[in-house]
Amino acid sequence: MIIGADTAVVVHGEILGKPRDTADAERMLRRLSGRRHEVMTGVSVRSANVERGGVETTAVECLALADADVSWYVASGEGNDKAGAYAIQGLASRFMARIEGSYSNVVGLPVHTVHKLLRDLR
């Protein structure tokens, strides 16, 4: 059994992957500031001869971030390897005002979707 997944953040049609560096992380967080965005995770599960896949989408509302918020969070390093430059399960949770959909999707693996795809392989 193989499970593959990847997550991207989409804000106003712009796809945000993982930040390349500190400046890119700051740019991403400023782009998300005060806006609603989508977190999309594509998942594929595969057995020896059957594959199933899907995409889970969760809407997230980010508070308006002051420059000091952005600088503090980027300096923490927490979002360095995360799509959209933030980790909702950590320090950035204070900035994410609301989500609509799967929390585990925003963390990076939509557990319900994976469970459903695995069940569908039978």
C-alpha positions as CSV (number, residue, x, y, z in Angstrom):
1,M,0.0,0.0,0.0
2,I,1.3,3.4,-0.9
3,I,-0.2,6.8,0.2
4,G,1.0,10.0,-1.4
5,A,-0.2,13.5,-0.6
6,D,0.8,17.1,-1.2
7,T,-0.7,20.4,0.0
8,A,-0.9,23.8,-1.6
9,V,-2.5,27.1,-0.4
10,V,-4.5,29.1,-2.9
11,V,-5.3,32.8,-2.4
12,H,-7.1,34.8,-5.1
13,G,-5.9,32.3,-7.7
14,E,-2.2,32.3,-6.6
15,I,-0.8,29.0,-5.6
16,L,1.5,29.1,-2.6
17,G,3.7,26.2,-2.0
18,K,6.6,26.0,0.5
19,P,8.5,29.3,0.9
20,R,12.0,29.4,-0.8
21,D,13.5,31.6,1.9
22,T,12.6,34.2,4.6
23,A,11.6,36.9,2.1
24,D,9.2,34.5,0.3
25,A,7.7,33.4,3.6
26,E,7.1,37.1,4.5
27,R,5.5,37.7,1.1
28,M,3.2,34.7,1.5
29,L,2.0,35.7,5.0
30,R,1.4,39.3,3.8
31,R,-0.6,37.8,0.9
32,L,-2.7,35.8,3.3
33,S,-3.2,38.6,5.8
34,G,-6.8,39.6,6.3
35,R,-8.0,37.2,3.6
36,R,-9.7,34.0,3.1
37,H,-7.8,31.3,1.3
38,E,-8.1,27.6,0.4
39,V,-5.9,24.8,1.5
40,M,-6.0,22.0,-1.0
41,T,-4.4,18.5,-0.5
42,G,-4.3,16.0,-3.3
43,V,-4.2,12.4,-2.0
44,S,-3.5,9.2,-3.9
45,V,-3.7,5.7,-2.4
46,R,-2.4,2.7,-4.4
47,S,-2.4,-1.1,-3.9
48,A,-0.8,-3.6,-6.2
49,N,-3.2,-2.9,-9.1
50,V,-5.7,-0.3,-7.9
51,E,-5.4,3.4,-7.4
52,R,-7.8,5.9,-5.9
53,G,-7.3,9.7,-5.5
54,G,-9.0,12.8,-4.5
55,V,-8.6,16.4,-3.4
56,E,-9.7,17.9,-0.1
57,T,-10.3,21.7,0.1
58,T,-10.7,23.7,3.3
59,A,-11.3,27.4,3.6
60,V,-9.3,29.3,6.1
61,E,-9.7,33.0,7.2
62,C,-6.5,34.7,8.3
63,L,-6.6,37.7,10.6
64,A,-5.0,40.9,9.4
65,L,-1.3,40.6,10.3
66,A,0.9,43.5,11.5
67,D,4.5,43.7,10.2
68,A,5.6,42.7,13.7
69,D,3.4,39.5,13.6
70,V,4.9,38.5,10.2
71,S,8.5,39.1,11.4
72,W,7.9,37.2,14.7
73,Y,6.3,34.3,13.0
74,V,8.9,34.0,10.2
75,A,11.7,34.3,12.7
76,S,10.2,31.2,14.6
77,G,11.0,29.1,11.5
78,E,7.9,27.1,12.0
79,G,6.5,27.7,8.6
80,N,9.7,27.2,6.6
81,D,8.6,23.8,5.1
82,K,4.9,24.4,5.0
83,A,2.6,25.4,2.1
84,G,1.6,29.0,2.6
85,A,4.5,29.5,5.1
86,Y,2.4,28.6,8.2
87,A,1.5,25.7,10.4
88,I,-2.1,26.0,11.8
89,Q,-1.3,23.4,14.5
90,G,1.4,25.5,16.0
91,L,2.2,29.2,16.6
92,A,0.2,30.3,13.6
93,S,-3.0,29.1,15.1
94,R,-3.4,32.5,16.8
95,F,-3.7,34.1,13.3
96,M,-6.2,31.8,11.7
97,A,-9.6,33.1,12.8
98,R,-11.9,30.4,11.2
99,I,-11.8,27.3,9.1
100,E,-14.6,25.7,7.0
101,G,-13.8,22.0,6.4
102,S,-11.2,19.5,7.5
103,Y,-8.7,20.7,10.1
104,S,-6.5,17.7,9.4
105,N,-6.4,18.8,5.8
106,V,-4.9,22.2,6.8
107,V,-2.4,20.3,9.0
108,G,-1.3,18.4,5.9
109,L,-3.1,15.1,5.6
110,P,-6.9,14.9,5.3
111,V,-7.5,11.8,7.5
112,H,-11.1,11.4,6.6
113,T,-10.3,11.5,2.8
114,V,-7.4,9.0,3.3
115,H,-9.7,6.7,5.2
116,K,-12.4,6.9,2.5
117,L,-9.9,6.2,-0.3
118,L,-8.5,3.2,1.6
119,R,-12.0,1.8,2.2
120,D,-12.8,2.3,-1.5
121,L,-9.7,0.1,-2.5
122,R,-11.4,-3.0,-1.1
